[in-house]
Amino acid sequence: MTNHDNKVKLFLVDDDAVFLKSLEIEFLQNADFDIETYHTGEQCVEHLSNSPDIIILDYHLDGINKNAMNGLETLIQIKALYPKMPVVILSSQDKIEVAVNCMYHKAFDYVVKSETAFMRLQKLIDTIFHYQKMEKELNWYMDRM
């Protein structure tokens, strides 16, 4: 699933330009990622053909345009087009019902924006790739039975 130069392709989607840039810098300083950043869900969906490995998506996304798709609507569109795409929702809200709703719509996980958010995201990326590797191995095994 990763692109041909073996870098993990991340889409970072957040309407907060400062947070988006700081997240991008964190990822670039800590690992060899190919990163595309978007300020709206619409831009993210428009560029899905660029084949991201993982999408990190803000929950609100209404800071630039009040009529923009929110993160949940964006998640639903991504999953309609690419059901297996791992999407992690980021939010400043620490509300269980928001997290449950995101998980119901097949987000891989829900991370609250905090000082530990980046470390949590890094661990989730590792988990996603470990899970995908196990799934490939299982499929390989099942194909031979």
PyMOL commands that place a pseudoatom at each C-alpha (Angstrom):
pseudoatom trace, name=CA, resn=MET, resi=1, chain=A, elem=C, hetatm=0, pos=[0.000, 0.000, 0.000]
pseudoatom trace, name=CA, resn=THR, resi=2, chain=A, elem=C, hetatm=0, pos=[2.902, 2.413, 0.527]
pseudoatom trace, name=CA, resn=ASN, resi=3, chain=A, elem=C, hetatm=0, pos=[4.144, 4.292, -2.485]
pseudoatom trace, name=CA, resn=HIS, resi=4, chain=A, elem=C, hetatm=0, pos=[7.130, 3.117, -4.510]
pseudoatom trace, name=CA, resn=ASP, resi=5, chain=A, elem=C, hetatm=0, pos=[9.881, 4.958, -2.625]
pseudoatom trace, name=CA, resn=ASN, resi=6, chain=A, elem=C, hetatm=0, pos=[8.725, 3.260, 0.618]
pseudoatom trace, name=CA, resn=LYS, resi=7, chain=A, elem=C, hetatm=0, pos=[7.847, 6.486, 2.387]
pseudoatom trace, name=CA, resn=VAL, resi=8, chain=A, elem=C, hetatm=0, pos=[4.569, 6.467, 4.228]
pseudoatom trace, name=CA, resn=LYS, resi=9, chain=A, elem=C, hetatm=0, pos=[2.225, 8.936, 2.555]
pseudoatom trace, name=CA, resn=LEU, resi=10, chain=A, elem=C, hetatm=0, pos=[0.276, 10.914, 5.127]
pseudoatom trace, name=CA, resn=PHE, resi=11, chain=A, elem=C, hetatm=0, pos=[-2.582, 13.279, 4.470]
pseudoatom trace, name=CA, resn=LEU, resi=12, chain=A, elem=C, hetatm=0, pos=[-2.910, 15.839, 7.273]
pseudoatom trace, name=CA, resn=VAL, resi=13, chain=A, elem=C, hetatm=0, pos=[-6.234, 17.691, 7.183]
pseudoatom trace, name=CA, resn=ASP, resi=14, chain=A, elem=C, hetatm=0, pos=[-6.900, 20.583, 9.564]
pseudoatom trace, name=CA, resn=ASP, resi=15, chain=A, elem=C, hetatm=0, pos=[-8.348, 24.070, 9.158]
pseudoatom trace, name=CA, resn=ASP, resi=16, chain=A, elem=C, hetatm=0, pos=[-6.012, 25.445, 11.853]
pseudoatom trace, name=CA, resn=ALA, resi=17, chain=A, elem=C, hetatm=0, pos=[-2.980, 26.466, 9.764]
pseudoatom trace, name=CA, resn=VAL, resi=18, chain=A, elem=C, hetatm=0, pos=[-0.642, 26.763, 12.763]
pseudoatom trace, name=CA, resn=PHE, resi=19, chain=A, elem=C, hetatm=0, pos=[-1.580, 23.349, 14.168]
pseudoatom trace, name=CA, resn=LEU, resi=20, chain=A, elem=C, hetatm=0, pos=[-1.375, 21.796, 10.700]
pseudoatom trace, name=CA, resn=LYS, resi=21, chain=A, elem=C, hetatm=0, pos=[2.129, 23.183, 10.123]
pseudoatom trace, name=CA, resn=SER, resi=22, chain=A, elem=C, hetatm=0, pos=[3.358, 22.119, 13.563]
pseudoatom trace, name=CA, resn=LEU, resi=23, chain=A, elem=C, hetatm=0, pos=[2.000, 18.595, 12.997]
pseudoatom trace, name=CA, resn=GLU, resi=24, chain=A, elem=C, hetatm=0, pos=[3.691, 18.437, 9.591]
pseudoatom trace, name=CA, resn=ILE, resi=25, chain=A, elem=C, hetatm=0, pos=[7.019, 19.579, 11.100]
pseudoatom trace, name=CA, resn=GLU, resi=26, chain=A, elem=C, hetatm=0, pos=[6.734, 16.998, 13.916]
pseudoatom trace, name=CA, resn=PHE, resi=27, chain=A, elem=C, hetatm=0, pos=[6.203, 14.178, 11.427]
pseudoatom trace, name=CA, resn=LEU, resi=28, chain=A, elem=C, hetatm=0, pos=[8.994, 15.338, 9.114]
pseudoatom trace, name=CA, resn=GLN, resi=29, chain=A, elem=C, hetatm=0, pos=[11.469, 15.644, 12.007]
pseudoatom trace, name=CA, resn=ASN, resi=30, chain=A, elem=C, hetatm=0, pos=[10.665, 12.230, 13.468]
pseudoatom trace, name=CA, resn=ALA, resi=31, chain=A, elem=C, hetatm=0, pos=[10.335, 9.980, 10.428]
pseudoatom trace, name=CA, resn=ASP, resi=32, chain=A, elem=C, hetatm=0, pos=[10.619, 9.824, 6.677]
pseudoatom trace, name=CA, resn=PHE, resi=33, chain=A, elem=C, hetatm=0, pos=[7.082, 10.633, 5.570]
pseudoatom trace, name=CA, resn=ASP, resi=34, chain=A, elem=C, hetatm=0, pos=[5.669, 11.935, 2.327]
pseudoatom trace, name=CA, resn=ILE, resi=35, chain=A, elem=C, hetatm=0, pos=[3.137, 14.494, 3.591]
pseudoatom trace, name=CA, resn=GLU, resi=36, chain=A, elem=C, hetatm=0, pos=[0.326, 16.339, 1.876]
pseudoatom trace, name=CA, resn=THR, resi=37, chain=A, elem=C, hetatm=0, pos=[-1.583, 18.930, 3.894]
pseudoatom trace, name=CA, resn=TYR, resi=38, chain=A, elem=C, hetatm=0, pos=[-5.115, 20.173, 3.284]
pseudoatom trace, name=CA, resn=HIS, resi=39, chain=A, elem=C, hetatm=0, pos=[-7.214, 22.824, 5.006]
pseudoatom trace, name=CA, resn=THR, resi=40, chain=A, elem=C, hetatm=0, pos=[-10.601, 21.350, 4.073]
pseudoatom trace, name=CA, resn=GLY, resi=41, chain=A, elem=C, hetatm=0, pos=[-12.254, 17.968, 3.790]
pseudoatom trace, name=CA, resn=GLU, resi=42, chain=A, elem=C, hetatm=0, pos=[-13.216, 18.822, 0.224]
pseudoatom trace, name=CA, resn=GLN, resi=43, chain=A, elem=C, hetatm=0, pos=[-9.522, 19.259, -0.715]
pseudoatom trace, name=CA, resn=CYS, resi=44, chain=A, elem=C, hetatm=0, pos=[-8.668, 15.956, 0.953]
pseudoatom trace, name=CA, resn=VAL, resi=45, chain=A, elem=C, hetatm=0, pos=[-11.387, 14.040, -0.918]
pseudoatom trace, name=CA, resn=GLU, resi=46, chain=A, elem=C, hetatm=0, pos=[-10.367, 15.751, -4.184]
pseudoatom trace, name=CA, resn=HIS, resi=47, chain=A, elem=C, hetatm=0, pos=[-6.806, 14.418, -3.797]
pseudoatom trace, name=CA, resn=LEU, resi=48, chain=A, elem=C, hetatm=0, pos=[-7.536, 10.840, -2.654]
pseudoatom trace, name=CA, resn=SER, resi=49, chain=A, elem=C, hetatm=0, pos=[-6.249, 9.631, -6.032]
pseudoatom trace, name=CA, resn=ASN, resi=50, chain=A, elem=C, hetatm=0, pos=[-2.756, 10.538, -4.683]
pseudoatom trace, name=CA, resn=SER, resi=51, chain=A, elem=C, hetatm=0, pos=[-3.067, 7.289, -2.663]
pseudoatom trace, name=CA, resn=PRO, resi=52, chain=A, elem=C, hetatm=0, pos=[-2.380, 8.204, 0.953]
pseudoatom trace, name=CA, resn=ASP, resi=53, chain=A, elem=C, hetatm=0, pos=[-1.474, 5.376, 3.321]
pseudoatom trace, name=CA, resn=ILE, resi=54, chain=A, elem=C, hetatm=0, pos=[-3.090, 7.117, 6.295]
pseudoatom trace, name=CA, resn=ILE, resi=55, chain=A, elem=C, hetatm=0, pos=[-5.269, 10.197, 6.747]
pseudoatom trace, name=CA, resn=ILE, resi=56, chain=A, elem=C, hetatm=0, pos=[-5.181, 12.269, 9.928]
pseudoatom trace, name=CA, resn=LEU, resi=57, chain=A, elem=C, hetatm=0, pos=[-8.346, 14.330, 9.889]
pseudoatom trace, name=CA, resn=ASP, resi=58, chain=A, elem=C, hetatm=0, pos=[-9.573, 17.158, 12.118]
pseudoatom trace, name=CA, resn=TYR, resi=59, chain=A, elem=C, hetatm=0, pos=[-13.115, 16.732, 13.422]
pseudoatom trace, name=CA, resn=HIS, resi=60, chain=A, elem=C, hetatm=0, pos=[-14.391, 20.305, 12.935]
pseudoatom trace, name=CA, resn=LEU, resi=61, chain=A, elem=C, hetatm=0, pos=[-12.909, 21.766, 9.726]
pseudoatom trace, name=CA, resn=ASP, resi=62, chain=A, elem=C, hetatm=0, pos=[-15.140, 24.851, 9.743]
pseudoatom trace, name=CA, resn=GLY, resi=63, chain=A, elem=C, hetatm=0, pos=[-12.580, 27.546, 10.584]
pseudoatom trace, name=CA, resn=ILE, resi=64, chain=A, elem=C, hetatm=0, pos=[-12.113, 28.740, 7.001]
pseudoatom trace, name=CA, resn=ASN, resi=65, chain=A, elem=C, hetatm=0, pos=[-15.586, 28.186, 5.596]
pseudoatom trace, name=CA, resn=LYS, resi=66, chain=A, elem=C, hetatm=0, pos=[-18.584, 27.697, 7.880]
pseudoatom trace, name=CA, resn=ASN, resi=67, chain=A, elem=C, hetatm=0, pos=[-20.281, 25.638, 5.134]
pseudoatom trace, name=CA, resn=ALA, resi=68, chain=A, elem=C, hetatm=0, pos=[-17.319, 23.302, 4.657]
pseudoatom trace, name=CA, resn=MET, resi=69, chain=A, elem=C, hetatm=0, pos=[-17.694, 19.577, 5.245]
pseudoatom trace, name=CA, resn=ASN, resi=70, chain=A, elem=C, hetatm=0, pos=[-16.829, 18.672, 8.803]
pseudoatom trace, name=CA, resn=GLY, resi=71, chain=A, elem=C, hetatm=0, pos=[-14.484, 15.821, 9.662]
pseudoatom trace, name=CA, resn=LEU, resi=72, chain=A, elem=C, hetatm=0, pos=[-17.288, 13.306, 10.099]
pseudoatom trace, name=CA, resn=GLU, resi=73, chain=A, elem=C, hetatm=0, pos=[-18.784, 14.113, 6.673]
pseudoatom trace, name=CA, resn=THR, resi=74, chain=A, elem=C, hetatm=0, pos=[-15.280, 13.881, 5.190]
pseudoatom trace, name=CA, resn=LEU, resi=75, chain=A, elem=C, hetatm=0, pos=[-14.706, 10.529, 6.907]
pseudoatom trace, name=CA, resn=ILE, resi=76, chain=A, elem=C, hetatm=0, pos=[-17.989, 9.189, 5.482]
pseudoatom trace, name=CA, resn=GLN, resi=77, chain=A, elem=C, hetatm=0, pos=[-17.003, 10.274, 1.952]
pseudoatom trace, name=CA, resn=ILE, resi=78, chain=A, elem=C, hetatm=0, pos=[-13.501, 8.783, 2.267]
pseudoatom trace, name=CA, resn=LYS, resi=79, chain=A, elem=C, hetatm=0, pos=[-14.920, 5.468, 3.502]
pseudoatom trace, name=CA, resn=ALA, resi=80, chain=A, elem=C, hetatm=0, pos=[-17.506, 5.407, 0.681]
pseudoatom trace, name=CA, resn=LEU, resi=81, chain=A, elem=C, hetatm=0, pos=[-14.660, 5.680, -1.867]
pseudoatom trace, name=CA, resn=TYR, resi=82, chain=A, elem=C, hetatm=0, pos=[-11.939, 3.723, -0.018]
pseudoatom trace, name=CA, resn=PRO, resi=83, chain=A, elem=C, hetatm=0, pos=[-13.484, 1.507, 2.676]
pseudoatom trace, name=CA, resn=LYS, resi=84, chain=A, elem=C, hetatm=0, pos=[-10.109, 0.204, 3.924]
pseudoatom trace, name=CA, resn=MET, resi=85, chain=A, elem=C, hetatm=0, pos=[-8.410, 3.624, 4.176]
pseudoatom trace, name=CA, resn=PRO, resi=86, chain=A, elem=C, hetatm=0, pos=[-7.146, 4.154, 7.747]
pseudoatom trace, name=CA, resn=VAL, resi=87, chain=A, elem=C, hetatm=0, pos=[-8.442, 7.500, 9.004]
pseudoatom trace, name=CA, resn=VAL, resi=88, chain=A, elem=C, hetatm=0, pos=[-7.548, 8.880, 12.434]
pseudoatom trace, name=CA, resn=ILE, resi=89, chain=A, elem=C, hetatm=0, pos=[-9.793, 11.668, 13.699]
pseudoatom trace, name=CA, resn=LEU, resi=90, chain=A, elem=C, hetatm=0, pos=[-8.163, 14.499, 15.652]
pseudoatom trace, name=CA, resn=SER, resi=91, chain=A, elem=C, hetatm=0, pos=[-10.282, 16.758, 17.796]
pseudoatom trace, name=CA, resn=SER, resi=92, chain=A, elem=C, hetatm=0, pos=[-10.011, 19.351, 20.510]
pseudoatom trace, name=CA, resn=GLN, resi=93, chain=A, elem=C, hetatm=0, pos=[-13.230, 17.832, 21.924]
pseudoatom trace, name=CA, resn=ASP, resi=94, chain=A, elem=C, hetatm=0, pos=[-12.868, 15.187, 24.590]
pseudoatom trace, name=CA, resn=LYS, resi=95, chain=A, elem=C, hetatm=0, pos=[-16.460, 13.983, 24.304]
pseudoatom trace, name=CA, resn=ILE, resi=96, chain=A, elem=C, hetatm=0, pos=[-17.167, 10.282, 24.324]
pseudoatom trace, name=CA, resn=GLU, resi=97, chain=A, elem=C, hetatm=0, pos=[-20.210, 10.595, 22.046]
pseudoatom trace, name=CA, resn=VAL, resi=98, chain=A, elem=C, hetatm=0, pos=[-18.095, 12.316, 19.376]
pseudoatom trace, name=CA, resn=ALA, resi=99, chain=A, elem=C, hetatm=0, pos=[-15.471, 9.558, 19.589]
pseudoatom trace, name=CA, resn=VAL, resi=100, chain=A, elem=C, hetatm=0, pos=[-18.130, 6.827, 19.456]
pseudoatom trace, name=CA, resn=ASN, resi=101, chain=A, elem=C, hetatm=0, pos=[-19.773, 8.443, 16.427]
pseudoatom trace, name=CA, resn=CYS, resi=102, chain=A, elem=C, hetatm=0, pos=[-16.408, 8.591, 14.618]
pseudoatom trace, name=CA, resn=MET, resi=103, chain=A, elem=C, hetatm=0, pos=[-15.684, 4.957, 15.433]
pseudoatom trace, name=CA, resn=TYR, resi=104, chain=A, elem=C, hetatm=0, pos=[-19.185, 4.002, 14.280]
pseudoatom trace, name=CA, resn=HIS, resi=105, chain=A, elem=C, hetatm=0, pos=[-18.339, 5.547, 10.897]
pseudoatom trace, name=CA, resn=LYS, resi=106, chain=A, elem=C, hetatm=0, pos=[-15.197, 3.407, 10.778]
pseudoatom trace, name=CA, resn=ALA, resi=107, chain=A, elem=C, hetatm=0, pos=[-12.468, 5.799, 11.880]
pseudoatom trace, name=CA, resn=PHE, resi=108, chain=A, elem=C, hetatm=0, pos=[-9.401, 3.802, 12.883]
pseudoatom trace, name=CA, resn=ASP, resi=109, chain=A, elem=C, hetatm=0, pos=[-9.118, 5.831, 16.083]
pseudoatom trace, name=CA, resn=TYR, resi=110, chain=A, elem=C, hetatm=0, pos=[-9.932, 9.147, 17.727]
pseudoatom trace, name=CA, resn=VAL, resi=111, chain=A, elem=C, hetatm=0, pos=[-7.199, 11.321, 19.244]
pseudoatom trace, name=CA, resn=VAL, resi=112, chain=A, elem=C, hetatm=0, pos=[-7.782, 14.394, 21.399]
pseudoatom trace, name=CA, resn=LYS, resi=113, chain=A, elem=C, hetatm=0, pos=[-5.510, 17.326, 20.532]
pseudoatom trace, name=CA, resn=SER, resi=114, chain=A, elem=C, hetatm=0, pos=[-3.124, 17.673, 23.464]
pseudoatom trace, name=CA, resn=GLU, resi=115, chain=A, elem=C, hetatm=0, pos=[0.574, 17.723, 24.256]
pseudoatom trace, name=CA, resn=THR, resi=116, chain=A, elem=C, hetatm=0, pos=[0.653, 13.919, 23.838]
pseudoatom trace, name=CA, resn=ALA, resi=117, chain=A, elem=C, hetatm=0, pos=[-1.317, 13.837, 20.554]
pseudoatom trace, name=CA, resn=PHE, resi=118, chain=A, elem=C, hetatm=0, pos=[1.745, 13.537, 18.320]
pseudoatom trace, name=CA, resn=MET, resi=119, chain=A, elem=C, hetatm=0, pos=[3.188, 10.587, 20.278]
pseudoatom trace, name=CA, resn=ARG, resi=120, chain=A, elem=C, hetatm=0, pos=[-0.208, 8.901, 20.165]
pseudoatom trace, name=CA, resn=LEU, resi=121, chain=A, elem=C, hetatm=0, pos=[-0.445, 9.461, 16.402]
pseudoatom trace, name=CA, resn=GLN, resi=122, chain=A, elem=C, hetatm=0, pos=[3.015, 7.944, 15.879]
pseudoatom trace, name=CA, resn=LYS, resi=123, chain=A, elem=C, hetatm=0, pos=[1.994, 4.837, 17.836]
pseudoatom trace, name=CA, resn=LEU, resi=124, chain=A, elem=C, hetatm=0, pos=[-1.230, 4.580, 15.835]
pseudoatom trace, name=CA, resn=ILE, resi=125, chain=A, elem=C, hetatm=0, pos=[0.675, 4.718, 12.546]
pseudoatom trace, name=CA, resn=ASP, resi=126, chain=A, elem=C, hetatm=0, pos=[2.873, 1.855, 13.749]
pseudoatom trace, name=CA, resn=THR, resi=127, chain=A, elem=C, hetatm=0, pos=[-0.244, -0.066, 14.810]
pseudoatom trace, name=CA, resn=ILE, resi=128, chain=A, elem=C, hetatm=0, pos=[-1.925, 0.509, 11.444]
pseudoatom trace, name=CA, resn=PHE, resi=129, chain=A, elem=C, hetatm=0, pos=[1.066, -0.871, 9.554]
pseudoatom trace, name=CA, resn=HIS, resi=130, chain=A, elem=C, hetatm=0, pos=[1.419, -3.819, 11.898]
pseudoatom trace, name=CA, resn=TYR, resi=131, chain=A, elem=C, hetatm=0, pos=[-2.278, -4.608, 11.429]
pseudoatom trace, name=CA, resn=GLN, resi=132, chain=A, elem=C, hetatm=0, pos=[-2.004, -4.307, 7.618]
pseudoatom trace, name=CA, resn=LYS, resi=133, chain=A, elem=C, hetatm=0, pos=[1.025, -6.610, 7.579]
pseudoatom trace, name=CA, resn=MET, resi=134, chain=A, elem=C, hetatm=0, pos=[-0.830, -9.214, 9.656]
pseudoatom trace, name=CA, resn=GLU, resi=135, chain=A, elem=C, hetatm=0, pos=[-3.850, -8.933, 7.344]
pseudoatom trace, name=CA, resn=LYS, resi=136, chain=A, elem=C, hetatm=0, pos=[-1.639, -9.503, 4.259]
pseudoatom trace, name=CA, resn=GLU, resi=137, chain=A, elem=C, hetatm=0, pos=[0.001, -12.518, 5.876]
pseudoatom trace, name=CA, resn=LEU, resi=138, chain=A, elem=C, hetatm=0, pos=[-3.375, -13.953, 6.839]
pseudoatom trace, name=CA, resn=ASN, resi=139, chain=A, elem=C, hetatm=0, pos=[-4.692, -13.430, 3.293]
pseudoatom trace, name=CA, resn=TRP, resi=140, chain=A, elem=C, hetatm=0, pos=[-1.562, -15.079, 1.870]
pseudoatom trace, name=CA, resn=TYR, resi=141, chain=A, elem=C, hetatm=0, pos=[-2.068, -18.040, 4.186]
pseudoatom trace, name=CA, resn=MET, resi=142, chain=A, elem=C, hetatm=0, pos=[-5.800, -18.324, 3.449]
pseudoatom trace, name=CA, resn=ASP, resi=143, chain=A, elem=C, hetatm=0, pos=[-5.161, -18.224, -0.324]
pseudoatom trace, name=CA, resn=ARG, resi=144, chain=A, elem=C, hetatm=0, pos=[-2.987, -21.323, 0.038]
pseudoatom trace, name=CA, resn=MET, resi=145, chain=A, elem=C, hetatm=0, pos=[-5.492, -23.409, 1.961]
for i in range(1, 145): cmd.bond("trace and resi %d" % i, "trace and resi %d" % (i + 1))
show_as sticks, trace
zoom trace
